[in-house]
Structures are given as C-alpha cells and as structure tokens.
Amino acid sequence: MKVNPIEMQKCLGGVEYPASKDEIVNEAGRHGAGKDIMDALKKLPAKEYPSPAEVSKEIGKEA
C-alpha cells in the first residue's frame, strides 16, 4: 500500500505530540483521512509517537 506522505501529514495536522496510536488514528479520522491512510495508521504498533516524522518512518517500514 502506497500512502502519500504529504496527504498523511495534512490529516495529522491537529495531533499534539507525543501521541498514542489511538490519538493519531482518531485525529486522522476527524480530518477526513482516506481509506489508504486510515488502513496504514491502524497497522501502526501501539506506542507513543514523539513526532509526525516518527509516524511516517513507521508507515514506511510497513510498505
């Protein structure tokens, strides 16, 4: 699955870091994230993410 990193970061614009996986998924949903982005975020390991870069890095590992 290929996720556009720019679109993903737009969907995470309201997240206050550090943030848990659940907070990230919920915020992306509120920002109207598409199915590909939501699917990728839901596959993230359940942990605290210190920054948007860390979220992108983790999603890159899954691709």
C-alpha positions as CSV (number, residue, x, y, z in Angstrom):
1,M,0.0,0.0,0.0
2,K,1.4,3.4,-1.0
3,V,0.5,6.3,1.2
4,N,1.1,9.8,0.1
5,P,3.2,11.3,2.9
6,I,2.0,14.9,2.3
7,E,-1.6,13.8,2.4
8,M,-1.0,11.8,5.6
9,Q,0.7,14.8,7.3
10,K,-2.3,17.0,6.4
11,C,-4.6,14.5,8.1
12,L,-2.4,14.6,11.2
13,G,-2.3,18.4,11.4
14,G,-4.1,18.6,14.7
15,V,-2.2,15.9,16.6
16,E,-0.3,17.1,19.7
17,Y,2.9,15.1,20.1
18,P,3.8,12.9,21.8
19,A,0.7,11.0,20.8
20,S,-0.6,7.4,21.1
21,K,-1.6,5.3,18.1
22,D,-5.3,5.8,19.1
23,E,-4.9,9.6,19.2
24,I,-3.3,9.6,15.8
25,V,-5.9,7.4,14.2
26,N,-8.8,9.4,15.8
27,E,-7.4,12.7,14.7
28,A,-6.8,11.5,11.1
29,G,-10.4,10.3,11.0
30,R,-11.6,13.7,12.1
31,H,-9.6,15.3,9.4
32,G,-11.2,13.1,6.7
33,A,-8.3,10.8,6.0
34,G,-8.8,8.4,3.1
35,K,-9.1,4.7,3.4
36,D,-5.4,4.0,2.5
37,I,-4.2,6.4,5.2
38,M,-6.6,5.1,7.8
39,D,-5.6,1.5,7.0
40,A,-1.9,2.4,7.3
41,L,-2.4,4.2,10.6
42,K,-4.4,1.3,12.0
43,K,-1.5,-1.0,11.3
44,L,1.0,1.1,13.4
45,P,2.4,-0.5,16.5
46,A,0.6,0.6,19.7
47,K,3.0,3.0,21.3
48,E,3.7,6.7,21.8
49,Y,5.0,8.6,18.8
50,P,7.1,11.6,19.6
51,S,6.7,13.4,16.2
52,P,5.0,13.2,12.8
53,A,8.3,12.1,11.3
54,E,8.3,9.0,13.6
55,V,4.8,8.2,12.3
56,S,5.9,8.5,8.7
57,K,9.0,6.4,9.4
58,E,6.9,3.6,10.9
59,I,4.5,3.7,8.0
60,G,7.4,3.4,5.6
61,K,8.5,0.2,7.3
62,E,5.1,-1.3,6.7
63,A,5.0,-0.5,3.0
